[in-house]
Amino acid sequence: GRKEACTGAASMRVPLRSCCRLSALLLGSHRGSKAGLRWHSSLGNMVSYLTEERGRPHCKDYRIYFKTAEGRYISPFHDIPLFAGDEQENDVPSKRVKKNEDETVFNMVVEVPRWTNAKLEIATKDPLNPIKQDVKKGKLRYVANVFPHKGYIWNYGALPQTWEAPSLMDKDTQCCGDNDPIDVCDIGSKVCLPGEVIRVKVLGILAMIDAGETDWKIIAINVEDADAPILNSIEDVRKNRPGHLEATVDWFRKYKVPDGSPENQFAFNGQFKDKDFALAIIQSTHEHWRALVRKQVNGGAINCQNVSVCESPFKCSEDEAAAIVNSAPIPGSPDPVPTEVDKWHFLAK
């Protein structure tokens, strides 16, 4: 799980004279490129977000900030709605679970693309919660390649407007939350970009125990994926993707071992719970977030600054949000990735 940061949106990358790189995302799957542009569009829900990179990739000052299509800087943690299509008028979304063709559809903020190693996360403690690379013991964090896996084996990210409260013990895991938005594994075929916002449907959930904390892992699929119509439950994944769920448990169990940590443990003997169970957990973490952003609970070092939640005492002006981004380092060329990131680790079974 994430211990120091967390969330993210990206796509249509346009070099500007200011050297500031913007990425525009139209939710969906259609992709095109011309003159160095990458873009995504959907004929349905045309909600768009943009991302703006600051600092240098693979450096400690690197940040990915978020904007609306209208140019307002936002927090991906607090301002992007949990429920896809629930672009509310400056208010906390209602408690109802939105339905789309009898399926619950959520926004997912992609932090780490499949097959990559940099541990990018929404910075929960930073103003506006940009995506940044996690730092551990003074060094940028890269997830090890535990044979036969290369980096992350799915697009990895978080559901916005959720929070695993560290002061509340889960009745099933008997552990408290990890103080982050709830994690999501998108098992679709498309390799996403850091900060991309996609619409996903939930299939199931895994209860990982990380250093004594509950760290739920949602299993979901991009609704635009070709396999989305046939994957509607965790059993559908087991049937149509042989070995995928077993590989997921293996990955989460061992990914920290090369760094000297013990294997992670799981509630329910490492068995996945079904969609209904997952939806209940999501709803619970959404309620915890509502209390957090309304200052009804002590969030500690969590930064709740937002521009759209009118019931929140942490709401700031557009000018204040812009000042935060404008004070960040200007974009620069990436540093090289350390060669040891490509190393394969072979662990005893």
Residue frames relative to the residue before (quaternion, step in Angstrom):
aa qw qx qy qz dx dy dz
G 1.0000 0.0000 0.0000 0.0000 0.00 0.00 0.00
R 0.5540 -0.6019 0.4426 0.3673 3.56 -1.24 0.03
K 0.2045 -0.8064 0.5457 0.1002 3.56 -0.81 0.90
E 0.8026 0.2747 -0.1478 0.5085 3.59 1.07 -0.46
A 0.8215 0.1251 -0.0535 0.5537 3.61 1.07 -0.38
C 0.0102 0.8567 -0.5079 -0.0895 3.67 -1.15 -0.36
T 0.8864 0.2771 -0.2263 0.2939 4.22 -0.95 -0.07
G 0.1125 -0.8886 0.4433 0.0346 3.85 -1.32 -0.18
A 0.0722 0.7942 -0.5948 -0.1010 4.62 -1.67 -0.52
A 0.1322 0.8277 -0.5399 0.0771 3.71 -0.89 0.69
S 0.3959 0.7362 -0.5467 0.0490 3.51 -1.38 -0.25
M 0.7890 0.2903 -0.2083 0.4997 3.76 -0.46 -0.80
R 0.0355 -0.8428 0.5368 -0.0188 3.58 0.14 1.28
V 0.0261 -0.8183 0.5709 -0.0612 3.54 -0.60 1.21
P 0.3097 -0.7406 0.5565 0.2141 3.61 -0.57 1.04
L 0.1490 -0.7876 0.5941 0.0675 3.57 -0.84 1.01
R 0.6463 -0.5316 0.3701 0.4035 3.57 -1.20 0.46
S 0.6409 0.5373 -0.3227 0.4432 3.56 1.12 -0.63
C 0.4408 -0.6933 0.4329 0.3709 3.57 1.37 -0.14
C 0.5028 0.6231 -0.4393 0.4074 3.57 1.27 0.17
R 0.2391 -0.7926 0.5473 0.1228 3.58 -0.63 1.11
L 0.1317 -0.7856 0.6023 0.0517 3.56 -0.76 1.09
S 0.1199 -0.7691 0.6223 0.0821 3.53 -1.13 0.63
A 0.1312 -0.7963 0.5871 0.0636 3.57 -0.73 1.03
L 0.1079 -0.7998 0.5894 0.0358 3.54 -0.90 0.93
L 0.0841 -0.7192 0.6857 0.0743 3.52 -0.98 0.91
L 0.4797 -0.7110 0.4210 0.2952 3.54 -0.52 1.17
G 0.5541 0.5882 -0.4490 0.3812 3.54 -0.80 1.00
S 0.5619 -0.6575 0.4201 0.2748 3.54 -1.26 -0.18
H 0.5416 0.6319 -0.4341 0.3448 3.63 1.09 -0.35
R 0.0944 -0.8267 0.5546 -0.0106 3.53 -0.80 0.99
G 0.0508 0.7940 -0.6048 0.0347 3.53 -1.01 0.75
S 0.0916 -0.7913 0.5995 0.0776 3.56 -1.20 0.33
K 0.1512 0.7487 -0.6304 0.1382 3.48 -1.00 0.93
A 0.8360 0.0035 -0.0433 0.5470 3.57 -0.82 1.00
G 0.7341 -0.4521 0.2325 0.4501 3.57 0.94 0.93
L 0.5344 0.6282 -0.4167 0.3823 3.61 1.19 0.18
R 0.0902 -0.7384 0.6625 0.0880 3.52 -1.23 0.60
W 0.0666 0.8162 -0.5694 0.0721 3.55 -0.79 0.94
H 0.2021 -0.7558 0.6164 0.0893 3.51 -1.27 0.60
S 0.0424 0.8154 -0.5766 0.0295 3.58 -0.91 0.76
S 0.1439 -0.7610 0.6265 0.0876 3.51 -1.28 0.47
L 0.4358 -0.7003 0.4979 0.2679 3.56 -0.92 0.86
G 0.6467 0.5266 -0.3165 0.4521 3.55 1.24 -0.34
N 0.8417 0.0270 0.0291 0.5384 3.54 -0.36 -1.28
M 0.1210 -0.8420 0.5245 0.0372 3.58 -0.19 1.27
V 0.2071 0.7586 -0.5796 0.2137 3.57 0.81 0.99
S 0.0635 -0.8275 0.5577 0.0159 3.57 -0.78 0.93
Y 0.0932 -0.7513 0.6505 0.0606 3.51 -1.23 0.66
L 0.2124 -0.7495 0.6094 0.1476 3.53 -1.22 0.45
T 0.1919 -0.7579 0.6038 0.1555 3.54 -1.20 0.44
E 0.1689 -0.7722 0.6085 0.0696 3.52 -1.19 0.68
E 0.2705 -0.7898 0.5346 0.1315 3.55 -0.62 1.15
R 0.0515 -0.7667 0.6398 0.0149 3.53 -1.08 0.82
G 0.7573 0.3084 -0.2640 0.5115 3.55 -1.14 0.67
R 0.5611 -0.6056 0.4554 0.3333 3.56 -1.29 -0.28
P 0.4980 -0.6518 0.4729 0.3219 3.61 -0.84 0.91
H 0.8115 0.1954 -0.2157 0.5066 3.54 -1.15 0.84
C 0.6137 0.4690 -0.3691 0.5169 3.57 1.19 0.68
K 0.6340 -0.5729 0.3680 0.3668 3.56 -1.20 0.51
D 0.6901 0.4791 -0.2981 0.4532 3.61 1.13 -0.45
Y 0.4545 0.7080 -0.4453 0.3064 3.61 1.23 0.01
R 0.0433 0.7879 -0.6106 0.0673 3.55 -0.97 0.99
I 0.1671 -0.7329 0.6470 0.1280 3.56 -1.23 0.58
Y 0.1246 -0.7982 0.5885 0.0329 3.57 -0.50 1.25
F 0.3607 -0.7475 0.5317 0.1689 3.54 -1.25 0.55
K 0.0591 -0.7721 0.6322 0.0258 3.53 -1.20 0.70
T 0.4656 -0.6095 0.5465 0.3362 3.53 -1.30 0.31
A 0.6752 -0.4736 0.3627 0.4339 3.57 -1.28 0.18
E 0.6650 0.4957 -0.2974 0.4728 3.58 1.19 -0.52
G 0.6051 -0.6125 0.3386 0.3795 3.59 1.28 0.06
R 0.4948 0.6435 -0.4466 0.3764 3.61 1.22 0.24
Y 0.3815 -0.7005 0.5498 0.2479 3.58 -0.85 0.92
I 0.0559 -0.8089 0.5845 -0.0300 3.55 -0.97 0.95
S 0.4498 -0.6217 0.5526 0.3252 3.52 -1.39 0.08
P 0.3926 -0.7173 0.5157 0.2558 3.63 -0.76 0.93
F 0.5950 0.5702 -0.3436 0.4504 3.57 1.22 -0.49
H 0.8360 0.2626 -0.0837 0.4744 3.58 0.76 -1.09
D 0.7610 0.4280 -0.2134 0.4384 3.62 1.00 -0.72
I 0.6162 0.4858 -0.3616 0.5035 3.61 1.16 -0.36
P 0.4400 -0.7244 0.4529 0.2767 3.63 -0.63 1.02
L 0.5349 -0.6003 0.4884 0.3389 3.55 -1.17 0.61
F 0.7639 0.3465 -0.1809 0.5135 3.56 0.83 -1.01
A 0.4365 -0.6954 0.5044 0.2672 3.58 -0.73 1.05
G 0.7810 0.2798 -0.2340 0.5070 3.56 -0.90 0.93
D 0.6202 0.5350 -0.3441 0.4590 3.57 1.29 -0.05
E 0.1580 0.7972 -0.5596 0.1620 3.57 0.76 1.06
Q 0.0947 -0.8656 0.4914 0.0197 3.52 0.43 1.29
E 0.5455 -0.6043 0.4764 0.3321 3.52 -1.32 0.38
N 0.7957 -0.3578 0.2037 0.4441 3.55 -0.09 1.33
D 0.5962 0.5410 -0.3822 0.4537 3.57 0.81 0.93
V 0.5687 -0.5333 0.4789 0.4035 3.53 -1.30 0.27
P 0.4908 -0.6654 0.4576 0.3269 3.64 -0.78 0.91
S 0.5677 -0.6067 0.4349 0.3471 3.55 -1.14 0.62
K 0.6405 -0.5710 0.3676 0.3587 3.54 -1.28 0.34
R 0.5194 0.6566 -0.4257 0.3433 3.57 1.19 -0.31
V 0.3907 -0.6660 0.5741 0.2724 3.57 -1.23 0.47
K 0.3680 -0.7484 0.5101 0.2102 3.56 -0.59 1.17
K 0.2063 -0.7752 0.5875 0.1065 3.58 -1.10 0.74
N 0.0462 -0.7648 0.6423 0.0194 3.55 -1.10 0.75
E 0.8063 -0.1638 0.0617 0.5650 3.56 -0.29 1.25
D 0.7020 -0.4955 0.2384 0.4525 3.54 0.91 1.09
E 0.6481 0.4546 -0.3445 0.5046 3.60 1.19 0.31
T 0.3926 -0.6724 0.5680 0.2666 3.54 -1.13 0.67
V 0.0803 -0.8116 0.5787 -0.0012 3.57 -0.66 1.11
F 0.1303 -0.8082 0.5740 0.0188 3.54 -0.82 1.09
N 0.4479 -0.6086 0.5674 0.3272 3.51 -1.33 0.33
M 0.0885 -0.7664 0.6342 0.0505 3.56 -1.05 0.82
V 0.2456 -0.7418 0.6068 0.1456 3.55 -0.95 0.91
V 0.2750 -0.7749 0.5488 0.1504 3.58 -0.50 1.19
E 0.1805 -0.7854 0.5869 0.0777 3.54 -0.84 1.04
V 0.8106 0.1143 -0.0181 0.5740 3.57 0.85 -1.00
P 0.3433 -0.7400 0.5369 0.2154 3.63 -0.64 1.05
R 0.6217 -0.5397 0.4142 0.3881 3.56 -1.20 0.53
W 0.8378 0.2055 -0.1975 0.4657 3.56 -1.19 0.80
T 0.6054 0.5032 -0.3922 0.4758 3.59 1.17 0.45
N 0.4287 -0.7536 0.4675 0.1727 3.56 -1.25 0.52
A 0.5721 0.6114 -0.3979 0.3750 3.61 1.07 -0.59
K 0.3444 -0.7533 0.5304 0.1807 3.58 -0.75 1.11
L 0.0180 0.8115 -0.5782 0.0821 3.54 0.16 1.36
E 0.0297 0.8129 -0.5759 0.0816 3.56 -0.90 0.97
I 0.5461 -0.5462 0.5042 0.3863 3.54 -1.27 0.38
A 0.3481 -0.7427 0.5385 0.1929 3.55 -0.79 1.06
T 0.2228 -0.8354 0.4882 0.1186 3.56 0.12 1.27
K 0.7164 0.4485 -0.2545 0.4699 3.60 1.12 -0.54
D 0.6180 0.5483 -0.3405 0.4489 3.61 1.28 -0.10
P 0.5824 -0.5698 0.4340 0.3844 3.63 -1.10 0.55
L 0.8313 0.1161 -0.1654 0.5179 3.58 -0.90 1.05
N 0.3580 -0.8020 0.4436 0.1784 3.60 1.28 0.21
P 0.0956 0.8038 -0.5808 0.0860 3.62 0.62 1.03
I 0.5297 -0.5615 0.4986 0.3945 3.57 -1.28 0.12
K 0.0725 0.7727 -0.6291 0.0431 3.56 -1.04 0.79
Q 0.5326 -0.6019 0.4718 0.3624 3.58 -1.25 0.23
D 0.4911 -0.6745 0.4768 0.2766 3.53 -0.89 1.02
V 0.1939 -0.7606 0.6124 0.0941 3.54 -1.17 0.73
K 0.0018 0.7929 -0.6086 0.0317 3.57 -0.87 0.97
K 0.8349 -0.0178 -0.0534 0.5474 3.57 -0.76 1.11
G 0.7341 -0.4641 0.2240 0.4422 3.54 0.98 0.93
K 0.6990 0.4323 -0.2641 0.5048 3.59 1.28 -0.05
L 0.5601 -0.5821 0.4678 0.3585 3.54 -1.16 0.65
R 0.3604 -0.7728 0.4900 0.1811 3.54 -0.89 0.93
Y 0.0223 -0.7529 0.6575 -0.0156 3.52 -1.00 1.00
V 0.4119 -0.7057 0.5171 0.2550 3.57 -0.88 0.92
A 0.4672 -0.7029 0.4705 0.2573 3.56 -0.91 0.97
N 0.4256 -0.6585 0.5567 0.2744 3.55 -1.28 0.52
V 0.0760 -0.7924 0.6052 0.0108 3.58 -0.32 1.26
F 0.4707 -0.7109 0.4460 0.2725 3.58 -0.45 1.24
P 0.6065 -0.2157 -0.7649 -0.0236 1.57 -1.83 1.75
H 0.4573 0.7248 -0.4220 0.2958 3.60 1.23 0.28
K 0.2022 -0.7357 0.6308 0.1414 3.55 -1.26 0.58
G 0.8277 -0.0951 0.0271 0.5523 3.56 -0.43 1.23
Y 0.7575 -0.2831 0.2682 0.5236 3.54 -1.10 -0.79
I 0.3321 -0.7792 0.5008 0.1781 3.59 -0.92 0.82
W 0.7140 0.2281 -0.2203 0.6241 3.57 1.31 0.39
N 0.5452 -0.4987 0.5013 0.4503 3.55 -1.29 -0.04
Y 0.1446 -0.8206 0.5525 0.0222 3.56 -0.68 1.13
G 0.2072 0.7875 -0.5579 0.1605 3.56 -0.91 0.86
A 0.4921 -0.6558 0.4982 0.2820 3.53 -1.19 -0.59
L 0.4258 -0.6363 0.5678 0.3024 3.53 -1.32 0.34
P 0.3951 -0.7158 0.5148 0.2578 3.62 -0.72 0.98
Q 0.8178 0.2555 -0.1959 0.4770 3.53 -1.31 0.38
T 0.5804 0.4808 -0.4305 0.4966 3.56 0.98 0.97
W 0.0134 -0.7963 0.6046 -0.0129 3.57 -1.18 0.53
E 0.2676 -0.7425 0.5966 0.1458 3.55 -0.86 1.06
A 0.2853 -0.8249 0.4669 0.1421 3.55 0.03 1.35
P 0.3803 -0.7615 0.4792 0.2142 3.61 -0.70 1.04
S 0.6630 0.5102 -0.3098 0.4517 3.60 1.24 -0.24
L 0.6808 0.4720 -0.2777 0.4864 3.58 1.29 -0.15
M 0.2895 -0.7602 0.5567 0.1683 3.58 -0.76 1.02
D 0.3884 -0.7141 0.5358 0.2285 3.55 -0.88 0.98
K 0.4837 -0.7071 0.4354 0.2764 3.56 -0.81 1.02
D 0.6868 0.4810 -0.2869 0.4633 3.60 1.15 -0.57
T 0.7615 0.3673 -0.2030 0.4940 3.58 0.91 -0.90
Q 0.2789 -0.7771 0.5038 0.2541 3.58 1.26 -0.51
C 0.6185 0.4705 -0.3611 0.5154 3.55 1.16 0.72
C 0.4950 -0.6487 0.4909 0.3052 3.57 -1.19 0.53
G 0.6444 -0.5496 0.3800 0.3718 3.55 -1.30 0.33
D 0.5313 -0.6765 0.4287 0.2761 3.57 -1.24 0.46
N 0.5441 -0.6739 0.3713 0.3346 3.62 1.27 0.36
D 0.6403 0.5059 -0.3155 0.4842 3.59 1.20 0.51
P 0.6041 -0.4722 0.4552 0.4527 3.57 -1.30 0.03
I 0.5731 -0.6068 0.4173 0.3596 3.58 -1.14 0.53
D 0.4385 -0.7268 0.4803 0.2211 3.58 -0.93 0.99
V 0.1332 -0.7875 0.5998 0.0479 3.55 -1.19 0.70
C 0.1675 -0.7373 0.6455 0.1076 3.54 -1.14 0.77
D 0.1701 -0.7723 0.6057 0.0882 3.58 -0.57 1.16
I 0.1988 -0.8256 0.5220 0.0802 3.58 -0.50 1.20
G 0.3588 0.7424 -0.4895 0.2837 3.59 1.21 0.39
S 0.6337 -0.5802 0.3783 0.3444 3.55 -1.30 0.33
K 0.6225 0.5692 -0.3430 0.4135 3.59 1.07 -0.68
V 0.2990 -0.7101 0.6060 0.1976 3.56 -1.00 0.85
C 0.2609 -0.8098 0.5121 0.1181 3.56 -0.45 1.23
L 0.4867 -0.6309 0.5197 0.3083 3.54 -1.40 -0.05
P 0.5896 -0.5498 0.4271 0.4094 3.61 -1.12 0.46
G 0.8033 0.2551 -0.2034 0.4983 3.56 -0.81 0.99
E 0.4744 0.6610 -0.4594 0.3564 3.59 1.21 -0.01
V 0.2309 -0.7528 0.6012 0.1363 3.57 -1.05 0.79
I 0.0085 -0.8096 0.5850 -0.0473 3.55 -0.60 1.17
R 0.4239 -0.6675 0.5453 0.2784 3.56 -1.28 0.40
V 0.0321 -0.8218 0.5681 -0.0295 3.58 -0.73 1.05
K 0.2420 -0.7055 0.6327 0.2080 3.51 -1.32 0.39
V 0.4472 -0.7207 0.4823 0.2189 3.52 -1.01 0.93
L 0.2142 -0.7981 0.5573 0.0819 3.55 -1.00 0.92
G 0.7733 -0.1992 0.1679 0.5780 3.58 1.09 -0.69
I 0.2903 -0.7544 0.5681 0.1543 3.55 -1.31 -0.14
L 0.2095 -0.7478 0.6220 0.0998 3.53 -1.24 0.71
A 0.2668 -0.7762 0.5540 0.1394 3.59 -0.89 0.92
M 0.0492 -0.8044 0.5921 -0.0056 3.58 -0.16 1.27
I 0.2208 -0.7346 0.6266 0.1381 3.54 -1.15 0.71
D 0.0304 -0.8179 0.5714 -0.0595 3.56 -0.42 1.30
A 0.8296 -0.1468 0.0464 0.5368 3.56 -0.46 1.26
G 0.7374 -0.4445 0.2189 0.4590 3.55 0.95 0.94
E 0.6433 0.4961 -0.3265 0.4832 3.60 1.27 0.19
T 0.4821 -0.6369 0.5148 0.3114 3.56 -1.17 0.63
D 0.0216 0.7952 -0.6020 0.0697 3.57 -0.76 1.06
W 0.1674 -0.8297 0.5280 0.0695 3.56 0.21 1.32
K 0.1378 -0.7637 0.6267 0.0707 3.56 -1.14 0.76
I 0.2316 -0.7790 0.5733 0.1038 3.55 -0.46 1.26
I 0.2098 -0.7337 0.6306 0.1415 3.58 -1.03 0.81
A 0.1018 0.8056 -0.5659 0.1427 3.57 -0.60 1.16
I 0.2071 -0.7606 0.5966 0.1504 3.55 -1.34 0.14
N 0.5650 -0.5903 0.4696 0.3343 3.52 -1.10 0.82
V 0.4509 -0.7142 0.4598 0.2742 3.60 -0.72 1.01
E 0.6424 0.5163 -0.3234 0.4649 3.59 1.23 -0.35
D 0.4944 0.6789 -0.4255 0.3370 3.61 1.24 -0.18
A 0.5868 -0.6087 0.4103 0.3420 3.56 -1.08 0.77
D 0.7098 0.4488 -0.2576 0.4779 3.60 1.10 -0.64
A 0.4167 0.7430 -0.4544 0.2605 3.60 1.22 -0.15
P 0.6595 0.5229 -0.3441 0.4162 3.66 0.87 -0.74
I 0.7425 0.3987 -0.2357 0.4840 3.61 1.07 -0.60
L 0.6771 0.4280 -0.2916 0.5228 3.59 1.27 -0.10
N 0.1348 0.8184 -0.5370 0.1540 3.56 -0.18 1.32
S 0.7781 0.1674 -0.1059 0.5961 3.57 1.27 -0.01
I 0.6473 -0.5050 0.3855 0.4212 3.56 -1.27 0.21
E 0.6205 0.5316 -0.3466 0.4607 3.60 1.11 -0.59
D 0.5999 0.5432 -0.3598 0.4643 3.60 1.11 -0.60
V 0.6268 0.5167 -0.3360 0.4768 3.58 1.06 -0.72
R 0.6528 0.5185 -0.3147 0.4539 3.57 0.91 -0.90
K 0.6951 0.4853 -0.2678 0.4579 3.57 1.00 -0.85
N 0.7943 0.3452 -0.1590 0.4741 3.58 0.84 -1.00
R 0.7512 0.2743 -0.1728 0.5750 3.59 1.24 -0.33
P 0.1138 -0.8371 0.5300 0.0740 3.62 0.50 1.12
G 0.8217 0.2379 -0.1950 0.4797 3.56 -0.89 0.99
H 0.5301 0.6651 -0.4112 0.3280 3.61 1.18 -0.36
L 0.6856 0.4706 -0.2926 0.4720 3.59 0.90 -0.87
E 0.6359 0.5226 -0.3272 0.4641 3.58 1.01 -0.78
A 0.6456 0.5131 -0.3128 0.4713 3.58 1.04 -0.82
T 0.6251 0.5488 -0.3345 0.4429 3.58 1.06 -0.73
V 0.6562 0.4849 -0.3085 0.4890 3.59 0.93 -0.86
D 0.6411 0.5290 -0.3183 0.4560 3.59 0.95 -0.88
W 0.6481 0.5256 -0.3179 0.4502 3.59 0.96 -0.90
F 0.7134 0.4490 -0.2680 0.4665 3.57 0.77 -1.01
R 0.6158 0.5571 -0.3538 0.4303 3.59 1.07 -0.63
K 0.8346 0.3081 -0.0993 0.4458 3.58 0.86 -1.00
Y 0.5041 0.7247 -0.4159 0.2185 3.60 1.14 -0.41
K 0.7000 0.4469 -0.2789 0.4821 3.61 1.17 -0.40
V 0.4722 0.7158 -0.4249 0.2901 3.58 1.23 -0.28
P 0.6514 0.5153 -0.3497 0.4334 3.67 0.86 -0.75
D 0.6749 0.4782 -0.2935 0.4792 3.60 1.20 -0.44
G 0.6458 -0.5634 0.3050 0.4154 3.57 1.28 0.19
S 0.5458 0.6090 -0.4030 0.4109 3.59 1.24 0.10
P 0.5330 -0.6028 0.4637 0.3708 3.60 -1.17 0.40
E 0.6438 -0.4942 0.3945 0.4309 3.56 -1.27 0.22
N 0.4757 -0.6422 0.5173 0.3062 3.54 -1.15 0.68
Q 0.3169 -0.7348 0.5723 0.1793 3.53 -1.23 0.58
F 0.2552 -0.7697 0.5699 0.1326 3.57 -1.27 0.27
A 0.4219 -0.6360 0.5747 0.2952 3.51 -1.25 0.54
F 0.7953 0.2929 -0.2266 0.4800 3.59 -1.29 0.29
N 0.5623 -0.6351 0.3712 0.3776 3.60 1.14 0.68
G 0.6740 -0.5230 0.2953 0.4302 3.57 1.06 0.73
Q 0.4852 0.6556 -0.4432 0.3720 3.59 1.24 0.31
F 0.4594 -0.6693 0.5134 0.2784 3.56 -1.08 0.76
K 0.3089 -0.7122 0.5979 0.1994 3.56 -1.12 0.75
D 0.5903 -0.6414 0.3749 0.3156 3.56 -1.15 0.61
K 0.7617 -0.4010 0.2717 0.4303 3.54 -1.38 0.08
D 0.6586 0.5163 -0.3250 0.4405 3.59 0.86 -0.87
F 0.6264 0.5197 -0.3270 0.4803 3.56 1.03 -0.78
A 0.6558 0.5215 -0.3043 0.4532 3.57 0.95 -0.92
L 0.6573 0.5138 -0.3145 0.4529 3.59 0.93 -0.88
A 0.6352 0.5216 -0.3305 0.4639 3.58 1.04 -0.70
I 0.6404 0.5089 -0.3223 0.4765 3.59 1.02 -0.77
I 0.6410 0.5201 -0.3245 0.4619 3.59 0.95 -0.86
Q 0.6549 0.5131 -0.3145 0.4570 3.57 0.91 -0.92
S 0.6467 0.5231 -0.3140 0.4577 3.57 1.00 -0.82
T 0.6901 0.4632 -0.2863 0.4766 3.60 0.90 -0.89
H 0.5902 0.5465 -0.3670 0.4673 3.60 1.18 -0.48
E 0.6465 0.5042 -0.3178 0.4762 3.58 1.01 -0.78
H 0.6259 0.5221 -0.3373 0.4712 3.58 1.03 -0.74
W 0.6357 0.5137 -0.3277 0.4739 3.60 1.02 -0.76
R 0.6204 0.5483 -0.3452 0.4419 3.60 0.97 -0.82
A 0.6640 0.4882 -0.2975 0.4820 3.57 0.96 -0.85
L 0.6308 0.5479 -0.3221 0.4451 3.58 1.04 -0.81
V 0.7449 0.4261 -0.2334 0.4572 3.56 0.71 -1.09
R 0.6596 0.4679 -0.3048 0.5031 3.59 1.27 -0.29
K 0.4180 -0.7268 0.4321 0.3320 3.56 1.37 -0.01
Q 0.3593 0.7268 -0.4969 0.3094 3.56 1.03 0.83
V 0.7350 0.2118 -0.1658 0.6224 3.55 1.36 -0.17
N 0.5330 -0.6124 0.4765 0.3374 3.55 -1.27 0.38
G 0.1943 -0.8194 0.5333 0.0799 3.56 -0.50 1.19
G 0.4284 -0.7145 0.4657 0.2985 3.58 1.23 0.06
A 0.8290 -0.1968 0.1685 0.4956 3.56 -0.85 -1.03
I 0.4183 0.7049 -0.4790 0.3142 3.63 1.24 -0.02
N 0.2817 -0.7502 0.5754 0.1635 3.58 -0.91 0.94
C 0.1486 -0.8324 0.5329 0.0333 3.58 -0.53 1.21
Q 0.3036 0.7713 -0.5130 0.2230 3.60 1.20 0.28
N 0.0860 0.7894 -0.5975 0.1115 3.57 -0.86 1.00
V 0.3750 -0.7369 0.5152 0.2254 3.57 -1.27 0.24
S 0.7787 0.3972 -0.1713 0.4544 3.61 1.18 -0.26
V 0.6265 0.5466 -0.3544 0.4278 3.62 1.15 -0.30
C 0.2486 -0.8428 0.4576 0.1360 3.56 0.04 1.31
E 0.6542 0.4965 -0.3235 0.4699 3.59 1.17 -0.39
S 0.6023 0.5872 -0.3413 0.4194 3.56 1.29 -0.02
P 0.4060 -0.7065 0.5211 0.2541 3.62 -0.90 0.86
F 0.6197 0.5548 -0.3357 0.4422 3.59 1.29 -0.19
K 0.4189 0.7233 -0.4666 0.2892 3.60 1.25 -0.02
C 0.1219 -0.7937 0.5945 0.0416 3.57 -0.95 0.93
S 0.5877 -0.5765 0.4313 0.3692 3.56 -1.28 0.22
E 0.6478 -0.5006 0.3963 0.4155 3.55 -1.29 0.28
D 0.6433 0.5257 -0.3273 0.4501 3.59 1.01 -0.77
E 0.6405 0.5123 -0.3278 0.4690 3.59 1.01 -0.77
A 0.6457 0.5114 -0.3203 0.4679 3.58 0.99 -0.81
A 0.6568 0.5109 -0.3130 0.4579 3.59 0.93 -0.87
A 0.6305 0.5464 -0.3351 0.4378 3.59 1.03 -0.75
I 0.6046 0.5562 -0.3516 0.4489 3.58 1.10 -0.70
V 0.6968 0.4597 -0.2754 0.4768 3.58 0.85 -0.97
N 0.6730 0.5150 -0.3037 0.4354 3.58 0.92 -0.86
S 0.6511 0.5038 -0.3174 0.4706 3.59 1.21 -0.39
A 0.5363 0.6246 -0.4023 0.4005 3.60 1.28 -0.18
P 0.6416 -0.5351 0.3728 0.4038 3.61 -1.16 0.49
I 0.5251 -0.6243 0.4664 0.3420 3.57 -1.10 0.66
P 0.6072 -0.5700 0.3953 0.3875 3.63 -1.13 0.51
G 0.0270 -0.7966 0.6039 -0.0022 3.54 -1.17 0.64
S 0.6826 -0.4732 0.3605 0.4245 3.54 -1.33 0.06
P 0.5273 -0.6519 0.4377 0.3247 3.60 -1.02 0.75
D 0.4487 -0.6179 0.5677 0.3074 3.53 -1.26 0.49
P 0.5569 -0.5847 0.4461 0.3861 3.61 -1.13 0.44
V 0.4688 -0.6447 0.5233 0.3013 3.55 -1.18 0.63
P 0.5320 -0.6384 0.4402 0.3401 3.63 -0.85 0.88
T 0.5481 -0.6539 0.4130 0.3186 3.58 -0.92 0.90
E 0.6209 0.5717 -0.3574 0.3999 3.61 1.06 -0.62
V 0.5016 0.6552 -0.4253 0.3717 3.59 1.24 -0.27
D 0.6819 0.4949 -0.2856 0.4566 3.61 1.11 -0.61
K 0.4694 0.7043 -0.4365 0.3052 3.58 1.23 -0.20
W 0.3063 -0.7221 0.5905 0.1902 3.54 -1.12 0.74
H 0.2038 -0.7771 0.5878 0.0952 3.58 -0.97 0.92
F 0.1649 -0.7848 0.5941 0.0631 3.55 -0.82 1.05
L 0.0961 -0.8209 0.5629 0.0050 3.55 -0.53 1.21
A 0.5232 -0.6212 0.4836 0.3262 3.53 -1.13 0.72
K 0.4153 -0.7087 0.5137 0.2477 3.55 -1.06 0.78
